[in-house]
Amino acid sequence: MLNLSFRYDQTAVRLQVEGLPDFSAGHGDGALGILSGWRLQLVGSPELEGKLEHLQALMAAVLPYSRHRISGVSRAFGDETSVVVISPVGDRHQLLLRSSQPNVPPLTLHLDDAELADLVRCLDDLRLDSRVQVHWELPMDYPLPRKELAERVPLGQRLAAPLMGGAALVLVAGLGLLLPVPRNPDGTLSPATPNAPELQSRSDR
Amino acid sequence: MINATTTSDPSSTVQSQKPFEQKQSGVQSNTVLGRRGLERLDLLLLVVESLDLNGGEAMLWATNQLGLQKQFPNRVELWKRRCHNPLRRATRRGELSSIDTEALLRLLCFMASRLYPLLHQLLSSREPEELNLQRWTLLDQRLRDLIEERMNPRRGAVQLLLSPEQSQPIQRELVLTLALAAGNGGVDRLRASLLDPTP
């Protein structure tokens, strides 16, 4: 049986996948269709390994995180039930990995920007490798909605324009109220539309 | 059992770029950037020039490697496309066509892949602090010179880029953007980012 192993290297990250061709799906000898395991080595961190679902979870967290990060949006991906959670912590990126084994505490890694870029490049190389015929369920890279982008702008800056607009409106309205109402010589208020009856009578004719 | 191990060489991804026409098939065909996208794209190319002292020549070489001679047959044509950036001193009206945008995106990502070791050094916290500070200072000086030379200093965004206090986080963001735009998946990621709406 042909056991295949592909390796993706960057300066601080090495990702290795192992598996077999899926002949039932019509894959050739050199194509990896069934992923049996993977190993990830990050410089200065313990080696990680797992099965397809763990790698899928890693990709599903890290790649959307990097997509947001390139747009300047820092937000966490993954929740309390996720196998992999990545979140911004200061100027670093915290990768939290939960083991599927019972009584094994979660592993936390802190990556700097360079290590994150290396990890993203390795995952990109893997998912776009034509020799690896595994179907990855990953979201496409789309432009972010306006709401998510608004969060990167500080609250004060976001509120400045509407607050200044509102203040200008109130100021103009206040100044308008200060204008004196035109009065007749005898002190009574002049009619609002003195020519209106005349116009009406002309149109009646 | 037969074991077959293959290593993917990161540099081979740069060398084995296919001509532009062949790569167009799986590409979003209507990539028309807005004002912010054009500003950012040109600024990222400016960062590439700051990192690579021979950046202008390297870009021309890269256009040949990528099969982009039709879009950018010479340095002037490349400059004309980049002048769609509204922050430039000599700016061109109208929007950049989707073919030209795609070509510039591919060129930028190719250059980012080529300069990736430098980007990695700048972003790494494992590098000696003093040495990295000097690298950032050099980048800052070169980028500042290029911005003063080519951008309209009356624009607020340009003043922000030249401001000593506020330019540093912007420069770091730009370098990180280039690092995340390098490699195989970088083009799609960067394209989506440049198409973001204005918040």
Chai-1 contact restraints between the chains, C-beta under 6 A:
chainA,res_idxA,chainB,res_idxB,connection_type,confidence,min_distance_angstrom,max_distance_angstrom,comment,restraint_id
A,M1,B,M1,contact,1.0,0.0,6.0,A-B,restraint_1
A,L2,B,I2,contact,1.0,0.0,6.0,A-B,restraint_2
A,N3,B,M1,contact,1.0,0.0,6.0,A-B,restraint_3
A,N3,B,N3,contact,1.0,0.0,6.0,A-B,restraint_4
A,L4,B,A4,contact,1.0,0.0,6.0,A-B,restraint_5
A,S5,B,T5,contact,1.0,0.0,6.0,A-B,restraint_6
A,F6,B,T6,contact,1.0,0.0,6.0,A-B,restraint_7
A,R7,B,T7,contact,1.0,0.0,6.0,A-B,restraint_8
A,Y8,B,S8,contact,1.0,0.0,6.0,A-B,restraint_9
A,T11,B,H120,contact,1.0,0.0,6.0,A-B,restraint_10
A,S66,B,L180,contact,1.0,0.0,6.0,A-B,restraint_11
A,R67,B,R189,contact,1.0,0.0,6.0,A-B,restraint_12
A,I70,B,T177,contact,1.0,0.0,6.0,A-B,restraint_13
A,I70,B,L180,contact,1.0,0.0,6.0,A-B,restraint_14
A,I70,B,R189,contact,1.0,0.0,6.0,A-B,restraint_15
A,I70,B,S193,contact,1.0,0.0,6.0,A-B,restraint_16
A,S71,B,S193,contact,1.0,0.0,6.0,A-B,restraint_17
A,S71,B,D196,contact,1.0,0.0,6.0,A-B,restraint_18
A,D112,B,S125,contact,1.0,0.0,6.0,A-B,restraint_19
A,D113,B,L123,contact,1.0,0.0,6.0,A-B,restraint_20
A,D113,B,L176,contact,1.0,0.0,6.0,A-B,restraint_21
A,A114,B,H120,contact,1.0,0.0,6.0,A-B,restraint_22
A,A114,B,L123,contact,1.0,0.0,6.0,A-B,restraint_23
A,A114,B,S124,contact,1.0,0.0,6.0,A-B,restraint_24
A,A117,B,A179,contact,1.0,0.0,6.0,A-B,restraint_25
A,A117,B,L180,contact,1.0,0.0,6.0,A-B,restraint_26
A,R121,B,G183,contact,1.0,0.0,6.0,A-B,restraint_27
A,D124,B,G183,contact,1.0,0.0,6.0,A-B,restraint_28
A,D124,B,N184,contact,1.0,0.0,6.0,A-B,restraint_29
A,D124,B,G185,contact,1.0,0.0,6.0,A-B,restraint_30
A,D125,B,S8,contact,1.0,0.0,6.0,A-B,restraint_31
A,D125,B,N184,contact,1.0,0.0,6.0,A-B,restraint_32
A,L128,B,N184,contact,1.0,0.0,6.0,A-B,restraint_33
A,D141,B,D188,contact,1.0,0.0,6.0,A-B,restraint_34
A,D141,B,R189,contact,1.0,0.0,6.0,A-B,restraint_35
A,D141,B,A192,contact,1.0,0.0,6.0,A-B,restraint_36
A,Y142,B,A192,contact,1.0,0.0,6.0,A-B,restraint_37
A,P143,B,A192,contact,1.0,0.0,6.0,A-B,restraint_38
A,P143,B,L195,contact,1.0,0.0,6.0,A-B,restraint_39
A,P143,B,D196,contact,1.0,0.0,6.0,A-B,restraint_40
A,L144,B,D196,contact,1.0,0.0,6.0,A-B,restraint_41
A,R146,B,P197,contact,1.0,0.0,6.0,A-B,restraint_42
A,R146,B,P199,contact,1.0,0.0,6.0,A-B,restraint_43
A,L149,B,D196,contact,1.0,0.0,6.0,A-B,restraint_44
A,L149,B,P199,contact,1.0,0.0,6.0,A-B,restraint_45
A,A150,B,P199,contact,1.0,0.0,6.0,A-B,restraint_46
A,V153,B,P199,contact,1.0,0.0,6.0,A-B,restraint_47
